[in-house]
Structures are given as C-alpha cells and as structure tokens.
Amino acid sequence: EIAGQWQRALVMLAEMQFRTLDPDASTYGALIAVCAQREKWRLSLSLLSEADQRRLDLSAICIKAAVCACRSTDQVLWLLTRM
C-alpha cells in the first residue's frame, strides 16, 4: 500500500538513528521524495532541514521534491531561509 509508505520510511529512519546508524543523503532523499509525493510538506521540509544540519550533500532532485511539496509561497520562503 503506497499510502503508508511514508510512515514506514519514517519508522525505519528512527530505527536507524536508535541503532546509531548514520542515515546518508540517499536515505534522506528517498524520505523527502516519498513525503513530498504524499503532500507531507512539513515532514519534507523537516527532513531537509535535518539533512542540512547533518551536513549531507543532497541532490537538486531532493531539494526540488521538498519545494514541490510546498503549497504556498510562504512555505517555500520558510524553506529558503533555512538553507
């Protein structure tokens, strides 16, 4: 079921962090993309911010996915002020 994939992906991220495994840019990119597809813009932006704090080099595709998840100019501006 596609609808619950973003939830399972977030659980997997939490499990990785609990086991002290460091998620990489690909992990965050996949999470951002699946959250964006489900229009979970807050989660997409939160994950993007977390990846940025970890100094991960995200691709332009990941950043575009997060921007596309935004539904308003204010949300895009919020994202840009944190990058």
Buried (B, 14 or more C-beta within 10 A) or exposed (E): EEEEBBBEBBEBBEEBEEEEEEBEBEBBBBBBBBBBBBEBBEBBBBBBBBBBEEEBEBEEEBBEBBBBBBEEEEBBEBBEEEE
